[in-house]
C-alpha cells in the first residue's frame, strides 16, 4: 500500500519478531489445544486393560490488544522543538497492523508535529534518513504478538508562544485487525490507545537526555555493552558550570543486566573508572565536574537491579555532552526483551541547583535489549530421592542416564518413567521420540503423560507428541511439573513397552530422545533398560488351584499336599481313580497361571511322560470345562487366575484289572510355559454283578435342589443283598439324600422313604431309587458338585456320580466437548466430537462417556483425564460430576488429573464424567 509499510517489514522483522516470541502473554491465536482421555479397567478374565478416547481439539480465537506508552510533559523554548518518545506494543495473540491519528491543539504554543520511526537504533531520536510517517496514509506493522515499535513525535513550538503557556497534543494508535483466516478477532480487549504529550514554554535551561546501547541483543552471559546518555541544553539560557548539581541522572538497570564500570565522560575526555570496576567515581575538566554513585547487590536498596546515579554540571545553551558506561548480561538471564529507561532532573528554574521537586521529573526514551534464547534440554531418570519427586537433579546427564527395570514377565507392559528438564533460559516444548531399540521383535512402544494412562499428544502442532510448554530454568514450574534442586522445571514422560509373549532373555534397551521445538539441534537422550524377561510359568494341580503370592490356598501350597503343586511330572501318581470296565472316571484339574501376564494353554494327555495322545487300546480322554463343554485348551487365563478342567477317562469293556498311569500336560504355545501332572486309573472288575443307569447331570440355582433317578440292576440270577449306600459330595455344604420308590410311582413323592441300604435285589430285576441333591444358599454360581454314590454289595462295589451345576453374566470411552461461554458449568451448545473455536478466558465442557460393550461385568472401572495445556479446571454449576461412582477432589483454577472411580459397570451400562476447563488469558 505504501513504502513505509514495506520498510517496516524489511527493517524490523529480524529483531522485533524475536522479541515478540518471548514477550507474548496470551495463548497464541490458532493454537490447537488437543486432549485425549484414557481409562483403565479389568475385563471379565481379570486382565488389566487400558483404552483411549477420541482426540478432541479446541482452537484459540484471535484477540487484538495493545499498549502505547506513555503520557509525557516537557519544557520547550519558543521557536524551538521538543521530542516525545513512544513505544507501541502488540499485547494481543495475533499479528496486527495499526494506524496513527495525531490531534494538534488549536492554541498558540504547538505550531506543528511530525512522527518518525525510532528503531535503528532505539536511541530517542528519529532514524537517520527516515521519512516522516503520514497518519492519513501509512500503516504501522505488521507487528507480531509481543513485538514493539518505537517512534518519536518532533513537535514545533511557535516563536510567538508566551512564557509559561502550555498545550497538549494526542497520539492515538488503532488496531486494524478484523479477522484471521475467516475467524473474527475477539472484542473486549484493547483496540485503541491514546497518549497525551504536554509542552510548557520557558526561557530557562532545558535539559533533554536520550539513551542508547551499543547492541540491541546478546546471549546470556555476554558483554560488555556500552550504554550512552546524551544530554543537551535545548533551552535558550546557559547553565552555570559552577553549579555542580545542574543535572542528576539515575539509571536502574533491568534484571539480568549488570553495571560493569568503564565510565566515560565526554566533557573530561577521560575514562573515570576502568572496565569491571563497579564502585562510584568522579571526573572534571577543570571547569565542569561529574560524580557518580552505584548500588550493586545491596540486599536492601537494590537486591535484584543495579543502580548508577550521575550528578553533573549544567551546560550552555545548545551544548551537548555524553556519559557512558558498560553493562553485562547475567549468566542464566531469562530470554526475552528487557526495557530500560533513565530518569533525570535538572535545574529547571535556574536557581543554581536541582531542587527536590525537580529530581527524577523526566524520563529518557526507552531502550530495548533482547536477551537471546539459549535452548538446552536434559533427559534422565530424575536423580530424585527413591520413590519421590524430591531432590531431583536435572543438570546431571551422566549419573542418571539409565532408567532400569530389573525384570518383567513375557507379554507384560513395562513402564519407564523419564524426566525431561528444560535447562535453558527460555520456555520450550520438547518433542519426544524413541529410537535405537534392542528389544525383541514384536515389542510395541507407546508414550504417555505423567500419569501413565493419558496419551502424550502434540501441543505445538508439529505432529510430534511433546511435553507441552516447560518454563525456563529459574522460573516457576507448573503444578503438574517437577522442580529440581537447580531450579529447573521438568516433565515426566512414561514410555510403555508391551513385550511379545514369547520373548525371554535380556538385557534390552531403548533410547528416548527429547528435542527442542524451538531449536531442533538441541536434543538429549535417556536410555530405558530392561535387565531380563522372565519365563512364564503355569501349575497343573488336582482338586484345588495352586497357591500364589496373591492367592492363598492352604490345600495346595506344597508338594506334600498331594495336589501336584509345583513343577511336574511327579514320580508317583497324585490321584488314582478306580473304575469298572466300560465306564468313565473323572479327574478334577486346575490350571493356575502363575505368571504376571495373561496366557493361553493347550491340553494334552499320555500314558507316559510324555508322548502326546498315546493311550492303551480302547482308552479315551476328553477334557471338559466347568459347564461340561468339550475343550482342547484354554484361550486366555489372566495372571493369578485358575481354570477348572475335567479330564474324563473312559475305559473299554474288555479292560483287564490293572492300574494305568495317565499324564496330563498344559503348554502355552505363546510363552512356552508348561507343567505335567501324573495321575492313574485302577480298573476294577469286581462289581459287574450289580449295574445301574448312567451318571446323571443337571442344573439348579443357589439354595435349590435337584433330583436324579437311578435304576439298580441285578445282572445275576440270584438275589443280591444287602447293598449299602454311601454318599459323598465334592463341594462342602452340598447335601444328598437317597430315597426308595416306596409308592412305586416312578417319581419322588412324599410317600417315598429315605434309605441308606437296600436289603435285597431279586435276580434279574431292578430297584428304583432317587438321589436328591440340596444346594446350599452360599454356593458359588458356576460351580459343579459331584455327588458320588457308592453301592457296596457282596459281589462288588458300584459307583454313581451325579454332576450338579449351579447357575443363575471391552469398555469404550467417547469424549465430547461443548461451549460454556459464561463458564457457569452449563453447556451453551450440543456436545460434539468435532473441533471447537474458543477464545481465551472462555470455557469448554468435556464429557467422558464410558460404556460397557461386553457381555460380562467390567470391574474396578477408572475413568481418567487431565486438564489440557493452556487451561485450568472450573468448579461451578454441578461440574465436575460423575453419573455413578466418585471423583477425586478438583479445585477451581487447578490443573492436573481428574479421576472417576465407577466400580462395576454391567453390560450395556454407561458412566459419564463431566468437567470444565477455562482457557488461559
C-alpha positions, 0 to 999 in steps of 0.5 A: 500500500505504501513504502513505509509499510514495506520498510517496516517489514524489511527493517524490523522483522529480524529483531522485533519478531524475536522479541515478540516470541518471548514477550507474548502473554496470551495463548497464541491465536490458532493454537490447537489445544488437543486432549485425549482421555484414557481409562483403565479397567479389568475385563471379565478374565481379570486382565488389566486393560487400558483404552483411549478416547477420541482426540478432541481439539479446541482452537484459540480465537484471535484477540487484538490488544495493545499498549502505547506508552506513555503520557509525557510533559516537557519544557520547550523554548519558543521557536524551538522543538521538543521530542516525545518518545513512544513505544507501541506494543502488540499485547494481543495473540495475533499479528496486527497492523495499526494506524496513527491519528495525531490531534494538534491543539488549536492554541498558540504554543504547538505550531506543528508535529511530525512522527518518525520511526525510532528503531535503528537504533532505539536511541530517542531520536528519529532514524537517520534518513527516515521519512516522516510517517503520514497518519492519513496514509501509512500503516504501522506493522505488521507487528507480531504478538509481543513485538514493539515499535518505537517512534518519536513525535518532533513537535514545533513550538511557535516563536510567538508562544508566551512564557509559561503557556502550555498545550497538549497534543494526542497520539492515538494508535488503532488496531486494524485487525478484523479477522484471521483466516475467516475467524473474527478477532475477539472484542473486549480487549484493547483496540485503541490507545491514546497518549497525551504529550504536554509542552510548557514554554520557558526561557530557562535551561532545558535539559533533554537526555536520550539513551542508547546501547551499543547492541540491541541483543546478546546471549546470556552471559555476554558483554560488555555493552556500552550504554550512552546518555546524551544530554543537551541544553535545548533551552535558550539560557546557559547553565552555570558550570559552577553549579555542580548539581545542574543535572542528576541522572539515575539509571536502574538497570533491568534484571539480568543486566549488570553495571560493569564500570568503564565510565566515560565522560565526554566533557573530561575526555577521560575514562573515570573508572576502568572496565569491571570496576563497579564502585562510584567515581568522579571526573572534571575538566577543570571547569565542569565536574561529574560524580557518580554513585552505584548500588550493586547487590545491596540486599536492601536498596537494590537486591535484584537491579543495579543502580548508577546515579550521575550528578553533573554540571549544567551546560550552555545553551545548545551544548551537548555532552555524553556519559557512558558506561558498560553493562553485562548480561547475567549468566542464566538471564531469562530470554526475552526483551528487557526495557530500560529507561533513565530518569533525570532532573535538572535545574529547571528554574535556574536557581543554581541547583536541582531542587527536590521537586525537580529530581527524577521529573523526566524520563529518557526514551526507552531502550530495548535489549533482547536477551537471546534464547539459549535452548538446552534440554536434559533427559534422565531418570530424575536423580530424585530421592527413591520413590519421590519427586524430591531432590531431583537433579536435572543438570546431571546427564551422566549419573542418571542416564539409565532408567532400569527395570530389573525384570518383567514377565513375557507379554507384560507392559513395562513402564519407564518413567523419564524426566525431561528438564528444560535447562535453558533460559527460555520456555520450550516444548520438547518433542519426544521420540524413541529410537535405537531399540534392542528389544525383541521383535514384536515389542510395541512402544507407546508414550504417555503423560505423567500419569501413565494412562493419558496419551502424550499428544502434540501441543505445538502442532508439529505432529510430534507428541511433546511435553507441552510448554516447560518454563525456563530454568529459574522460573516457576514450574507448573503444578503438574511439573517437577522442580529440581534442586537447580531450579529447573522445571521438568516433565515426566514422560512414561514410555510403555513397552508391551513385550511379545509373549514369547520373548525371554532373555535380556538385557534390552534397551531403548533410547528416548530422545527429547528435542527442542521445538524451538531449536531442533539441534538441541536434543538429549537422550535417556536410555530405558533398560530392561535387565531380563524377561522372565519365563512364564510359568503355569501349575497343573494341580488336582482338586484345588488351584495352586497357591500364589503370592496373591492367592492363598490356598492352604490345600495346595501350597506344597508338594506334600499336599498331594495336589501336584503343586509345583513343577511336574511330572511327579514320580508317583501318581497324585490321584488314582481313580478306580473304575469298572470296565466300560465306564468313565472316571473323572479327574478334577484339574486346575490350571493356575497361571502363575505368571504376571501376564495373561496366557493361553494353554493347550491340553494334552494327555499320555500314558507316559511322560510324555508322548502326546495322545498315546493311550492303551487300546480302547482308552479315551480322554476328553477334557471338559470345562466347568459347564461340561463343554468339550475343550482342547485348551484354554484361550486366555487365563489372566495372571493369578487366575485358575481354570477348572478342567475335567479330564474324563477317562473312559475305559473299554469293556474288555479292560483287564484289572490293572492300574494305568498311569495317565499324564496330563500336560498344559503348554502355552504355545505363546510363552512356552510355559508348561507343567505335567501332572501324573495321575492313574486309573485302577480298573476294577472288575469286581462289581459287574454283578450289580449295574445301574443307569448312567451318571446323571447331570443337571442344573439348579440355582443357589439354595435349590435342589435337584433330583436324579433317578437311578435304576439298580440292576441285578445282572445275576440270577440270584438275589443280591443283598444287602447293598449299602449306600454311601454318599459323598459330595465334592463341594462342602455344604452340598447335601444328598439324600437317597430315597426308595420308590416306596409308592412305586410311582416312578417319581419322588413323592412324599410317600417315598422313604429315605434309605441308606441300604437296600436289603435285597435285589431279586435276580434279574430285576431292578430297584428304583431309587432317587438321589436328591441333591440340596444346594446350599444358599452360599454356593458359588454360581458356576460351580459343579458338585459331584455327588458320588454314590457308592453301592457296596454289595457282596459281589462288588462295589458300584459307583454313581456320580451325579454332576450338579451345576449351579447357575443363575453374566471391552469398555469404550470411552467417547469424549465430547466437548461443548461451549460454556461461554459464561463458564457457569458449568452449563453447556451453551451448545450440543456436545460434539466430537468435532473441533471447537473455536474458543477464545481465551478466558472462555470455557469448554465442557468435556464429557467422558462417556464410558460404556460397557460393550461386553457381555460380562461385568467390567470391574474396578472401572477408572475413568481418567483425564487431565486438564489440557495445556493452556487451561485450568479446571472450573468448579461451578454449576454441578461440574465436575460430576460423575453419573455413578461412582466418585471423583477425586477432589478438583479445585477451581483454577487447578490443573492436573488429573481428574479421576472417576472411580465407577466400580462395576459397570454391567453390560450395556451400562454407561458412566459419564464424567463431566468437567470444565476447563477455562482457557488461559488469558 
